[in-house]
């Protein structure tokens, strides 16, 4: 999976465990109200799977579902990727440019 190739366009990914670090992308306070015992793992960034975290950022699926923690925890991860877009660029309005989402 780590080989350079065209994106495969995954819409839905299912895994048992959460991707590591996913708590940074949702309402952590609300999560800890329901699952207080996760506090230390969140603080030390050991909650979730490192492999799942790598796959999340590599495959960039539109939706990811995990059920290991038996709690609803919506999180939104915005992936940086190259996209075709029309935007104001160097004084030209509406010019089609290829840009990274992080610019």
ABEGO torsion letter per residue (X at the ends): XABBBBBAGBABBBBABBBBGAAAABBAAAAAAABAAAAAAAAAGABEBAAAAAAAAAAGBABBBBAAAGBBBBBBBBBBBBBBBBBBBGGBBGBBBBBBAAX
